Structures are given as C-alpha cells and as structure tokens.
Amino acid sequence: MAQKKIINQQSLNTPRPIGIIFDFNGVLVDDYPIQKEAWSQISRELRGQMVTDGEMVHRIRGVPSKETIKWLSGNKMSTEEIEKLAKKKDQITEHLCRTSPLFHLNIGLEEFLNQVQDRNIPRTIATSSAVGIFSFSFKKLRLDQWFNKQKILYNDGRHKGKPAPDPYLLAAKIINLKPVECLVIEDAKSGIQSAFAAGVRNIIVIGNDERLKVLGSLPGVVKTIHNFTELKVAELFD
C-alpha cells in the first residue's frame, strides 16, 4: 500500500508536533495475534465462536476489556461477572505474552525511541490495558529505558475509554502539552477516533496492509506505516 506523507502543517492550520503519545498494544508491541487468541478464548466461552479480524479492527482493538465483554455477551452479564471475565482475559493474555515468541518490541522501535530520547521529546503511553497486565509488559519489554512508568495513562476505571477523547486529553496533560501539539501513533479505530476527538490532528497508523487500508482514511490520519523503520524522528519534529 502506498504510504502517505505527513501533511503540510500549514494546510492543517496546526503547529508541528512537540510531543508524542503512543498507544501500546499493536504499536509498541505488535501483539495482534496474541490479543486475537486471548479474545477468541473469551468469545468462545460467551458466544461459542472466535472473534473475526473485522471484529478486532472495528469493535475490539483499543477498547477497554470490560466494554468488549459487555458487547460480546450482548449486555447480559452482571458487573461482577464482567469483572471476573476481564481478569480471566488478562490472565490468558499474560500467559500468552510469557510464552509466545511474538511478544517483543515492534520492528525498528528501539532505534526510534532512542532518537526520541536523544532529542528529549516529551512522550507518554495511552493504553487501554489495566495497570496489572501493563506492568508485566512494561517490565518484560524494558520500557523503563524510554518511559517514566509514573507518567503513563492506564485504564484505571476513572476515565472513559477510547473512543471517548478522555485518554488522549489526559495523556497530553501528563506531558504538559495540548492535544494539538501531540503526534499520536495508533493501530485501532477506537484509538484514532479518541485522538481526533481530543483535538489531535497528526495521527500515524501502524499495521499490516489490510488494517492500513481500513484505517488510513480516518479523520486525523496523516501517515500509514508497517513498522518503525519507516519513520524518521527528524522528519516528524524538525
């Protein structure tokens, strides 16, 4: 798929980005197969069938687990049942992450983050993961080399999840910037919608050709990439 170039900032009537906000699942780590398997196990329990790629792209990726469980169950579960199944999903995911060779930093990400760090570019992560499962991932992937764990936005139940604008409004606040001053890297429709609703106008989408074809035309998206080897920090921030 032909890649998009960053749109001229003057045409967007927005400033060139100052900081960067990363989604986690599918962005910092290309864990799509792991997440699909974990959700398929939950889906088989609730519906007797696996989740489809279409459901992953349009309904599941980037959405808080409890909201996904409500949807998969047809809103027929109690709060207690949803809580229990959300914990089970996290346990399945953690087991797969511990055992799967697929759980690693996305291609080219280490060099990209080193460049971001060298330039002292404000950065954070806005994840729909709960603090427990994210803490495991943070440690395993050694993200403390580039991120302050105390300045990351988790799904702690105190704000609305994606696609509401809250995650990116709060993430921008964490790094003392306005959303319009941030570049966001996402892989999910709900995350793109969340960032755009928050006021972000520079959104880069990462994924395979099929997902990029679906997501690349959404409002706010200025570039599509397959991995981080296709990004140059100087081109984004100079």
N, C-alpha and C positions, 0 to 999 in steps of 0.2 A: 504494500500500500504506500502510495506517495506520502511523504511526510509534509506536515505543514510547517511553514516558517513562523517564527514569532512575529505577530502582527506589529506594525509600526506603532509605537506608543502614542504618537501624536494623533493617529487615527482613532485610537481608543479614548483619547482625551483623559488618560490616566498616567500617573508617573511610572517610570521604570521601577520594577520591584526593588525593595530594600532588603526584605527578609523572605524566608521560605518555610512553608508548612508542608510536612509530609503526612500523607495517610500511611498506615502501617501495612496491614495485610494486602498483599498484591503489589505493593510499592517498594517498601524497604526489603521485603522478602516476597518472592514470587511463590506464594503458598496456595495458589488456586486449586491444584489437585488435592491438597490436604484438606482445605476448607470444604471442597465439594464432597469428599468422602465423609467428613465429620457430619455435615448437614444431611447427607444421604442416609446415614445411620439413624439420625433423629427422624428424618422424613419417613423411613420405612416403618419406624415404630408408630408414627402418628397416622400415616396415610397408606402404608403398605407399598410404597414405591420410592425410587430415588428422586433426587432433585435433578432438574434438567439444566443444561447450560443457559437456556433462556431465563429460567427462574433465578439462577445465580446472578446473572448480569442485571436483570431488571427488578428483582424483588429481595435479594438476599445480601449481596456484596455491600458492605458498608453500613448495613442496618444493624442496630443493637440486637443481640441474640433473643432477648425476651420478645421484641416486636416480631421477629421472624417466627418464633414458636407460636405466638398468637395467630399469625397468619396461616402457618402450616396446620394448626389444629382447628382452623375455622372459628376462632374465638370461643372455643368450647371448654377451655381449661381454667381452673381457678388460679389465683395469684400464687398460691403455694405450689401447685403442680408446675406452673411455668418456671418458678424459681428452681425447683428440683431438676427440671429438664435442662435448664440453662447451665446449671452446674455440671450435669452429665455431659453436655456438649463440650464444655471447657475441658473436662477430663479426657474425653475422646481426642480432642484437638491436641492437648498437651502430650498424650501418648504418641500420637502420630508424629508430632514435632520432634519428640525424643528419638524416635526410631527411623524416621524417613530421611534418606539422603537428599531429599528435595528441599529440606528446610535449611536454607542458607541465604546470605545476603544476595540481593539481586545483582545481575551481571553489571560490572562497572561501577557499582555503588560505592565501594570503598574509596576509589580514586576520586569520585565526585565529592564525597563527604570530606575528604582530605582537602580538596580545593576550597570547599565552602568554609571549612575551619580555618585554613590559612588566611582567608580574606576576612575572617571574623564576621561573617554574615549571620545575622540573627536567625535562629532556626528552632523549630519545635516539631512535635508529632501530635496529630489529632487522630486518635484511634477510637473505634467503636468497641474495642476489647475492654473487658473488665480488668481491674488492676492486677488480679491474681495471675491470669494467663499471660498478660502483657509482661509482668515482672519476670516470669520464666523466660520469655522470648528475649527480653532486654538483656538478661544475663547471658543466655546462651549465645546470642549474636554479638556480644561485647559492644553494645551500642553506647556504653558509657565513654567510649573514645571520642564521641562526637556530640552527645546529648547529655544535658542535665536531667536526670530522672525526676527531679522535683519540679521541673518546668515542662511537663508533658501532660496533655489533656487526655484523660481516660474516660471511659463510660462509667461514671460513679453513681448514676441514677439521680444526680442533682441538676441535670440539664436535659433538654430534649435532644434526641439523637438525630443523626443525618436521616432524611434530607432537610430537617429544620436548620436554620442558619446558625443556631447556638454554638455548635462545635467550633466553627471557624471564627465566629465573633470572639469567643473566649480564647481560642488559640492565638489569635492575633494580639489580643490583650496581654497574654503571657509574655510575648516578646516585645511589648510596648510599641506596637505598630497598629495602624488602621488596616482593615482587610484589603483595601485597595492598594496598599503598599506591599502586599504579600504575593509571592508566587506560590501556587498550590500544585502539588503533584498527586494525582488520584488515579484510581483504576475502576471506580464504581459509579454508576449513575446517581445513586443517592448522595455520594460524596461530592460529585460535581454540582449537583443541584444545591447542596448545602453551602458550598463555597460561593457559588454565584449569588445565592440569596443573601449571603453575608456581605456581599459587595466586592468580592474578588473578581478581577477581570483578566487575570493571567493564570490560566489553568492548563497544565500539561497532563495528558492522559498516557498511561503506560499499559501495555498488554500485548496480546497476540493480534494478528490481522483481523480476526473475526470480531473481537471486542472493540478494537480501534475503529472499525467500520461503523459499529453501532454508536459508540460514544463520542467519536471525533467531531460530530456536527452539533453537539450540545452547546448551549449558550455559555460563553466564557472560555471555551477551549481554544487555545492558540497554537497548540502543537501536539502531535502524537508521536510516541516512541515505543520501541520494543524493549529497550533496556537503557541503562545509564551511560553506555558507551556513546550514545547518540546525543548527549548533552555536554555542552561546554559552559562552565560557570562564567567565563569572561563574556560570552555572547549573551548571557541572560542578565547580567548585572552591571556590565560596563556601559 
